[in-house]
Amino acid sequence: MCREADGRTASGRGGVFSWIVVRHPSPREIVADQVPDIVALIEREEGVRIASNLVNIDPGDVSDGMPVAVTFRHVAPDRILHAFEPVDD
């Protein structure tokens, strides 16, 4: 851990840089009901790219640069995962 790093608050917003649509069912109970699943590379406003799921959108409606914001999903009693969803620009 770096002792010289400073904490910063992230905006939680960004844009879709790239994405794929996963159509193969997953055996894991936390995502089995989410096929097709959109996995996206999000370019955050701070300039960092992060891989995440894209939720609350039809795969055919995803577009390059589409504005998104972070959301959190309770996928199991002891698990919370981040994802991104479309927002109005």
C-alpha positions in Angstrom: 0.0 0.0 0.0 1.3 3.4 -0.9 1.5 5.8 2.0 1.9 8.8 -0.3 -1.4 8.3 -2.2 -4.1 10.8 -1.6 -7.8 10.0 -1.5 -10.1 11.3 -4.1 -13.9 11.2 -4.5 -14.9 9.7 -7.8 -17.9 11.1 -9.7 -19.3 7.6 -10.5 -19.9 8.7 -14.0 -18.3 8.0 -17.4 -19.0 6.7 -20.9 -19.0 3.4 -22.6 -15.7 2.8 -24.3 -16.2 -0.7 -25.5 -18.5 -3.7 -24.8 -19.4 -7.3 -25.5 -22.6 -9.2 -25.1 -22.3 -12.5 -23.3 -25.0 -14.9 -24.4 -23.7 -18.2 -22.9 -25.4 -19.1 -19.6 -23.2 -19.0 -16.5 -23.4 -21.7 -13.9 -22.9 -19.1 -11.1 -26.1 -18.4 -9.2 -25.3 -14.7 -8.9 -25.4 -14.1 -12.7 -27.3 -17.1 -14.2 -30.5 -15.1 -14.6 -28.8 -12.2 -16.4 -28.2 -13.7 -19.8 -27.5 -11.9 -22.1 -25.1 -10.0 -20.0 -23.3 -6.8 -21.2 -19.7 -6.5 -20.1 -18.3 -3.0 -20.8 -15.1 -1.0 -20.5 -16.2 2.3 -19.0 -14.0 5.4 -19.4 -14.7 7.2 -16.2 -14.7 11.0 -16.0 -11.5 10.9 -14.0 -9.8 9.3 -17.0 -9.5 5.7 -15.7 -11.1 2.8 -17.5 -12.8 0.1 -15.6 -14.4 -3.2 -16.7 -17.9 -3.7 -15.3 -21.4 -4.9 -16.2 -23.8 -2.6 -18.0 -27.4 -3.0 -16.6 -30.9 -1.7 -17.3 -30.4 -1.5 -21.0 -31.1 -3.8 -24.0 -27.9 -5.0 -25.7 -29.0 -3.5 -29.0 -29.3 0.0 -27.4 -25.7 0.3 -26.2 -23.6 2.9 -28.1 -20.1 4.1 -28.0 -19.6 7.0 -25.6 -23.1 6.5 -24.0 -23.1 8.3 -20.6 -23.4 5.9 -17.7 -23.3 6.1 -13.9 -22.3 3.6 -11.2 -25.0 1.6 -9.4 -24.7 -1.2 -6.9 -26.5 -4.6 -7.0 -27.1 -6.9 -4.1 -26.4 -10.2 -5.8 -26.3 -12.4 -2.6 -26.9 -11.7 1.1 -23.2 -11.0 1.6 -22.3 -9.6 -1.8 -22.7 -6.3 -3.5 -21.3 -5.7 -6.9 -20.9 -2.4 -8.8 -22.3 -2.0 -12.3 -23.0 0.9 -14.6 -26.4 2.0 -16.1 -27.3 4.6 -18.7 -28.1 8.1 -17.6 -29.3 11.2 -19.4 -26.4 13.4 -20.4 
